[in-house]
Amino acid sequence: MEGTGLSGALVKLQAQFVDWLIGRSLRKHFRAVYVRFAAPEVVDSPPSLRFPPLREGNREAGQVPPLREGNREVGQAPPLREGNQEAGQAPPLREGNREGRDEGVRPLREGNRAGSGETPLREGNREGRTRSVPPAGRGNLEEGVRIGGLSELGCPVILFANHHYWWDGYLGYWLIRAWGRSMVVWMEAYRRFPPFEALGALPFPPDDPQVRARTVRRTVQILRTEPAALLLFPEGVLHGDTERLLPFQRSLHWLACRVPQATLLPLAIHIEPSYHQYPRAFLSVGAPFQSASTDETAWLAEAAGAVETLLRQTRADARAALTDDEHAAQGFQVLLQGTRSIHERF
């Protein structure tokens, strides 16, 4: 953490705490968080891995076993969160520490197998990472799914999204977290929440242009030297008119010109309050954005149009489906499982 004099151990501790806080808040206030990618390409995996069934008991030929199931039949993979390993069974998912493998993925809040002395999860410091980013957490995203330029480890990413909800930063962080990338986000309220710097927040106070300029220079430096992901809200302000976007400010175009190697990905964020006791959040990542326009205003208008089109489709699909299976048929995967409605629990 720059300029604070904090030790690396304390920075990691802060990162773990803020990560826990964000995850707890999302699970408490949402039924689920879903994510969909434009034209996913499954690598070295059967087609059924693209949209695995969600908590279903039926297992047809070639299907991936459902999450959190307790029964283990012949040939089935063990469930998540199971710690016991019987003879002949594969270790549980996201334990990931089979002998001879170097996946570096550890379970959420699991931690120390007896006698192993392994660090609990959320340490997440794989070899080669630039920051203490925790591994991907609860959900059914598969590592075999590559999303456009994200398959290139050295490629920085700029996610530009609509800004209609208070939860936008938390949701964007959880998506970047699932990709295993370090995040950069500009934060106006940084002075009130300095521990968020451990997860990539940089100060962006509206009343201090010098600090904002320093943050922009630091962002360019990070994107040029690290495979980080910048979460950017080009509208520049949180607003409640969910049916439209405000004109994009010039920061997105400015960054794209100075970091041409970055992949620009439109991100639509929609929160659907109907059908369930708790709202559902939907994230749709579009195809990499490119424009041949040389005029800044026209370029920004095209970028805003990409997000608006994506948002309109995401909103329509969210309102047309009710169950996890119906969302899976639309291409959504569970990024985070939250609190189910009371009628589902009883």
C-alpha positions, 0 to 999 in steps of 0.5 A: 500500500503506497504511501502508508508505511504498512507492512506487506502482512498488514496489507494482506490482512486488510485485503482479506478483511475487505474481501470478506466484507464485500462477499458477506454483503453480497451474499446477505443482500442478493439471492444470486449474482449471475454473469454472462460473457459474449461468445465464450470459447471453451478450451479443452473441456466438454460443452457441458462445462460451459453452463453447468447445472446449478444445484440439480440432482439429475446427472445425465451422461456427460453433465458436470455434477451439481454444486454442493451435492453430498452424494458421491456415486461412481464416476462423479466428482466430489462436491464443493466444500467437502473436506473428507476424502475417501479411498479412490475419490478425487479431492474436492473442487477448489482444494486444488492442491493435488500432488504434482499440480500447481493450480494455486486455487484454494477453497473459500474459508476452508483452510488448514487441512489437518497436519498440512499447515496450509494457509487459509484461502483468501491469501490467494497469492499465486506465484507471479501475481502482482497483488494479493488478489483472492482466488475465485469464490462460490459460483460455477464459473469454469477455468476452461472458459476463455473470454476474448483477450482475457485468455492472454495473461499479459493483456490489461483490461478496461471494464467500462460499465453503467453506474445505476446502483450503489452496489456497482463497485462491489459487483465489479470487484467480485467479477474481477476477483473471479478472473484472478486479476488485480483490480484498479478502481477510482474511488471518490470516498477513498478517504472514508474507506482507506483499507479498500486500497488493498484491493486496488482502490485509488483516490479520486476526490472531486475537489482535488484535481492534483490527486485525481491527476496522480491517480490517472498517471498511476492507473496508466502505469499499472495498465502498462506494466501489469495484467490488471483490470480497471473498473471504470464508470465513464458516466462519472456519477452514480444516478438512478435513471436505469433506463438510460445512460448519461453521456460518457466523459472523456476518461475512457477515450483518453485511457484507450489512447494511452494504453492501446494494448488494453482490451476494452470490455463493455459491462452491463450491470442490472439488478432485478428486484422482482420474483424473489425476496432478495434481488438478483444481480446480472452482469453481462460482459460484451465483446471487446469494443473497437471503433474506427472513429477518430473523433472523440465524441463519436468514439465515446457515443459508440462506447456508450451505445455498446453498454446501452445495447448490452444493458437492454438485452440483459434487463430483458433476459433477467425479467424473462427468467425465474429459475437458475436453470432458465438463467443457465439456458440464457447463458448466465452462470452463477458468480456468487450464490446469496440468500434464497427466498423464504419460499425456496428455503422452506 
